[in-house]
Amino acid sequence: MEIKRRVACTSTGCIEYGPERYKSHNIDIIRIHVHFKGKEYLEGLDLDPVKFYEELEALEDPKKNLPYTSMPTREEITACFDKAVSDGVKEMIVIALSSVLGGTYNLIRLIAEEYEGKIDITVIDSKITCFGEGLLAIKAAEMMEKGMPTSQIIKEIHWMMDHQEFLGVDGKLDYLIYNGRLKGGKAFMGKMLNICPVVHFTHEGELCALQSVRTPKKALMKTCEVLKELIGDRDPADYLLWHTYTGPSLIKELIEIEKNYDIKTNHEAVIVSPVSGCHNGPWLAGYGLLFLRREDEALI
């Protein structure tokens, strides 16, 4: 008899904002909370990201109306695991947003340990967020559906994590400054000189500036240059490349600029999760990139 298995992902994975076809995998979502203008929302359930970023762009005094986030509650996480147990699930893989970005991963991991003997739960720190995180969960679900053993799936996911990238440009520094990620002299000089950081996730899961460039246009050009280097001569069949963005303004400019670099995405664009957008603001545009392992590439 086949063992019943399931995949879960934190809501920052943007699965609900991606193509409709992915919803057939029935991936469980552990939702992070967003607090904005006196209301509390569950990401992906009652907060529309397009309207959220439209509101952020229109705020007259963003500093006094900063959105903020909070972790899933213990009750919400245990409800997810309890349901899996009651459904007869024996093995579960949970893909969580980077542990560097908050305590959600560690909370899920600690609660999962309490289910030892009831269900075998593997919690994976994705070292990333947004659709890069969600795509790992989707790939795990696809491999489950093909009957691949869980131990092999976990190895494949870790290979993908070693070959994933997020590149983006913060067109304005406002939210990075308001949230304390850019402070003091750096914040002042950045605003004065119109500095736009090209941000990326390190393979340790930290979002940091790869380079700082003057003007959004030059930053977008640098992003395209870096992306071309990352892809190299790899065949498009061996990777997935998609646009990631918050508000609409900068992504339109990126799409025009990328034509000069012969960059062609091969996956639909997916909007950034509001949880991530709380910290970066509505002026972010960039790329998600996930390499797919070829048969000639070792699984290490």
C-alpha positions as CSV (number, residue, x, y, z in Angstrom):
1,M,0.0,0.0,0.0
2,E,1.4,3.4,-1.0
3,I,2.3,5.8,1.9
4,K,0.2,8.9,1.9
5,R,2.3,12.0,1.7
6,R,1.8,15.8,1.5
7,V,3.7,19.0,0.9
8,A,3.2,22.3,2.7
9,C,4.6,25.8,2.2
10,T,4.6,29.1,4.0
11,S,2.4,31.7,2.3
12,T,5.4,33.8,1.3
13,G,5.9,31.1,-1.5
14,C,3.3,32.9,-3.6
15,I,1.8,29.6,-4.9
16,E,-1.7,31.2,-4.8
17,Y,-0.5,34.1,-6.9
18,G,1.1,31.8,-9.5
19,P,-0.5,29.9,-12.5
20,E,-3.7,28.1,-11.8
21,R,-2.2,24.7,-12.8
22,Y,-0.2,24.6,-9.6
23,K,-3.2,24.5,-7.4
24,S,-4.0,21.0,-8.4
25,H,-1.1,19.8,-6.2
26,N,-3.1,20.6,-3.1
27,I,-0.1,22.1,-1.3
28,D,-1.0,23.1,2.3
29,I,-0.4,26.8,3.1
30,I,0.8,28.0,6.5
31,R,-0.1,31.7,6.5
32,I,1.9,34.6,7.8
33,H,0.0,37.7,9.1
34,V,0.2,41.2,7.6
35,H,-0.9,44.2,9.6
36,F,-1.8,47.3,7.7
37,K,-3.8,50.5,8.5
38,G,-5.3,49.0,11.7
39,K,-6.3,45.6,10.1
40,E,-4.8,42.1,10.3
41,Y,-4.7,39.9,7.2
42,L,-3.8,36.4,6.4
43,E,-1.5,36.4,3.4
44,G,-2.9,34.7,0.4
45,L,-6.4,34.4,1.9
46,D,-7.8,37.9,2.4
47,L,-5.1,40.3,1.1
48,D,-4.9,41.0,-2.6
49,P,-1.3,41.8,-3.5
50,V,-2.1,44.0,-6.4
51,K,-4.4,46.2,-4.3
52,F,-1.9,46.1,-1.4
53,Y,0.9,47.6,-3.6
54,E,-1.4,50.1,-5.1
55,E,-2.2,51.3,-1.6
56,L,1.4,51.4,-0.6
57,E,2.2,53.6,-3.7
58,A,-0.6,56.0,-2.8
59,L,0.3,56.5,0.9
60,E,0.8,60.2,1.6
61,D,2.9,59.4,4.7
62,P,4.3,55.9,4.5
63,K,6.5,56.2,7.5
64,K,3.4,56.6,9.7
65,N,1.5,53.8,8.0
66,L,4.1,51.1,7.7
67,P,2.7,47.6,7.2
68,Y,4.3,44.9,9.4
69,T,4.2,41.2,9.7
70,S,3.8,38.5,12.3
71,M,4.4,34.8,12.4
72,P,1.8,32.1,12.1
73,T,0.4,31.2,15.4
74,R,1.1,27.9,17.1
75,E,-2.6,27.0,16.7
76,E,-2.4,27.6,12.9
77,I,0.6,25.4,12.5
78,T,-0.7,22.6,14.7
79,A,-4.0,22.8,12.7
80,C,-2.1,22.1,9.5
81,F,-0.3,19.1,11.0
82,D,-3.4,17.8,12.8
83,K,-5.3,17.8,9.6
84,A,-2.5,15.8,7.9
85,V,-2.6,13.3,10.7
86,S,-6.3,12.9,10.5
87,D,-6.1,12.5,6.7
88,G,-3.8,9.6,7.2
89,V,-0.7,11.3,5.9
90,K,2.5,9.5,7.0
91,E,5.2,11.7,5.5
92,M,5.2,15.5,5.0
93,I,7.7,18.0,3.6
94,V,7.3,21.7,4.7
95,I,9.1,24.3,2.6
96,A,9.5,27.5,4.8
97,L,10.8,31.0,3.9
98,S,14.4,31.7,4.8
99,S,15.2,31.4,8.5
100,V,17.2,34.6,8.2
101,L,14.0,36.6,7.6
102,G,12.3,35.8,10.9
103,G,11.3,33.0,13.3
104,T,8.7,31.2,11.2
105,Y,11.0,28.4,10.0
106,N,12.2,27.7,13.6
107,L,8.7,27.8,15.0
108,I,7.4,25.3,12.4
109,R,10.4,23.0,13.0
110,L,10.0,23.0,16.8
111,I,6.3,22.2,16.5
112,A,7.0,19.5,13.9
113,E,9.2,17.7,16.5
114,E,6.2,17.4,18.7
115,Y,4.6,15.1,16.1
116,E,7.3,12.5,16.2
117,G,5.6,9.1,16.2
118,K,2.4,10.4,14.6
119,I,3.8,11.7,11.2
120,D,7.3,12.1,9.8
121,I,7.7,15.9,9.0
122,T,10.7,17.3,7.3
123,V,10.9,21.1,7.5
124,I,13.2,22.7,5.0
125,D,14.7,26.2,5.3
126,S,14.3,27.3,1.7
127,K,17.0,30.0,2.1
128,I,14.8,32.2,-0.1
129,T,11.3,33.6,-0.3
130,C,8.6,34.6,-2.8
131,F,7.9,32.3,-5.7
132,G,11.4,30.7,-5.5
133,E,10.3,29.2,-2.2
134,G,6.9,28.2,-3.6
135,L,8.5,26.6,-6.7
136,L,10.5,24.3,-4.4
137,A,7.2,23.1,-2.8
138,I,5.7,22.6,-6.3
139,K,8.7,20.5,-7.4
140,A,8.5,18.5,-4.3
141,A,4.8,17.8,-4.9
142,E,5.4,16.9,-8.5
143,M,8.1,14.4,-7.5
144,M,5.7,12.9,-4.9
145,E,3.1,12.4,-7.5
146,K,5.6,10.5,-9.6
147,G,6.3,8.2,-6.7
148,M,9.8,9.3,-5.9
149,P,10.9,8.3,-2.4
150,T,10.8,11.1,0.1
151,S,14.5,10.8,0.9
152,Q,15.3,11.3,-2.7
153,I,13.0,14.3,-3.0
154,I,14.7,16.0,-0.1
155,K,18.1,15.5,-1.8
156,E,16.7,16.9,-5.1
157,I,15.2,20.0,-3.3
158,H,18.6,20.7,-1.6
159,W,20.3,20.5,-5.0
160,M,17.7,23.1,-6.3
161,M,18.4,25.3,-3.3
162,D,22.0,25.3,-4.2
163,H,21.1,26.4,-7.7
164,Q,18.4,29.1,-7.1
165,E,18.7,32.9,-7.5
166,F,16.7,36.0,-6.8
167,L,17.8,39.3,-8.3
168,G,15.9,42.5,-7.9
169,V,16.1,46.3,-7.8
170,D,14.6,48.5,-5.2
171,G,13.6,51.5,-7.2
172,K,13.3,53.6,-4.1
173,L,15.0,53.2,-0.7
174,D,12.0,54.5,1.3
175,Y,10.8,51.2,2.8
176,L,14.3,49.8,3.4
177,I,15.0,53.0,5.4
178,Y,11.7,53.1,7.2
179,N,12.1,49.4,8.2
180,G,15.6,50.0,9.6
181,R,17.4,47.9,7.0
182,L,19.3,51.0,5.8
183,K,20.3,53.4,8.5
184,G,22.2,56.6,9.2
185,G,24.7,57.9,6.7
186,K,24.0,55.1,4.3
187,A,20.4,56.0,4.2
188,F,21.1,59.7,3.8
189,M,23.6,59.3,1.0
190,G,21.5,56.7,-0.7
191,K,18.6,59.0,-0.9
192,M,20.7,62.0,-1.9
193,L,22.6,60.2,-4.7
194,N,19.5,58.3,-5.9
195,I,21.2,55.0,-5.2
196,C,19.3,51.8,-6.2
197,P,20.6,48.5,-4.8
198,V,20.6,45.4,-6.8
199,V,19.5,42.9,-4.2
200,H,19.8,39.1,-4.1
201,F,19.6,36.1,-1.8
202,T,22.9,34.6,-0.7
203,H,22.9,30.8,-0.5
204,E,22.8,31.3,3.3
205,G,19.4,32.8,2.9
206,E,20.2,36.5,3.5
207,L,18.8,39.2,1.4
208,C,21.5,41.7,0.7
209,A,22.8,44.3,-1.8
210,L,24.9,42.7,-4.5
211,Q,25.8,46.1,-6.0
212,S,24.7,49.6,-5.5
213,V,24.1,51.6,-8.7
214,R,22.9,55.2,-9.3
215,T,19.5,55.5,-10.9
216,P,16.9,52.7,-11.3
217,K,17.6,52.3,-15.0
218,K,21.3,51.6,-14.5
219,A,20.4,49.2,-11.7
220,L,18.0,47.3,-13.9
221,M,20.7,47.1,-16.6
222,K,23.2,45.7,-14.0
223,T,20.6,43.2,-13.0
224,C,20.3,42.0,-16.6
225,E,24.1,41.7,-16.9
226,V,24.3,39.7,-13.7
227,L,21.5,37.4,-14.8
228,K,23.2,36.7,-18.1
229,E,26.3,35.7,-16.3
230,L,24.4,33.4,-14.0
231,I,22.6,31.6,-16.9
232,G,25.7,31.4,-19.0
233,D,25.2,28.9,-21.9
234,R,22.7,26.8,-20.1
235,D,19.8,25.6,-22.2
236,P,16.4,27.2,-21.3
237,A,15.0,23.7,-21.0
238,D,17.3,23.3,-17.9
239,Y,16.1,26.3,-15.9
240,L,13.0,28.3,-15.0
241,L,13.2,32.1,-15.3
242,W,10.4,34.4,-14.3
243,H,9.8,38.1,-13.5
244,T,9.1,39.0,-9.9
245,Y,7.8,42.4,-8.9
246,T,5.7,44.4,-6.4
247,G,4.1,47.5,-8.0
248,P,3.8,47.8,-11.8
249,S,6.1,50.8,-12.6
250,L,9.6,49.3,-12.5
251,I,8.7,45.9,-14.0
252,K,7.5,47.6,-17.2
253,E,10.9,49.3,-17.5
254,L,12.7,46.1,-16.8
255,I,10.8,44.3,-19.6
256,E,11.9,46.9,-22.1
257,I,15.5,46.9,-20.9
258,E,15.9,43.1,-21.0
259,K,15.3,43.1,-24.8
260,N,18.8,44.7,-25.2
261,Y,20.3,41.6,-23.4
262,D,18.3,39.0,-25.3
263,I,16.7,37.8,-22.0
264,K,13.6,35.7,-22.4
265,T,11.7,34.4,-19.4
266,N,10.2,30.9,-19.8
267,H,7.7,31.0,-16.9
268,E,4.9,33.3,-16.0
269,A,5.6,36.4,-13.9
270,V,4.6,36.1,-10.2
271,I,4.0,39.0,-7.9
272,V,6.0,39.3,-4.7
273,S,4.3,38.2,-1.5
274,P,2.9,41.1,0.6
275,V,5.0,39.8,3.5
276,S,8.1,40.5,1.5
277,G,6.7,43.7,0.0
278,C,6.2,45.1,3.5
279,H,9.9,45.4,3.8
280,N,10.9,46.3,0.2
281,G,8.0,48.5,-0.8
282,P,6.0,48.8,-4.0
283,W,9.0,49.7,-6.3
284,L,10.8,46.3,-6.7
285,A,11.3,44.4,-9.9
286,G,13.6,41.5,-10.9
287,Y,13.9,37.9,-11.6
288,G,13.6,34.5,-10.0
289,L,15.8,31.7,-11.5
290,L,15.8,28.0,-10.7
291,F,18.1,25.5,-12.4
292,L,16.7,22.1,-13.1
293,R,19.2,19.2,-12.6
294,R,20.3,17.5,-15.8
295,E,21.0,13.7,-15.8
296,D,24.7,14.5,-16.2
297,E,24.8,16.6,-13.0
298,A,25.6,14.9,-9.8
299,L,23.2,15.0,-6.9
300,I,25.4,16.2,-4.1
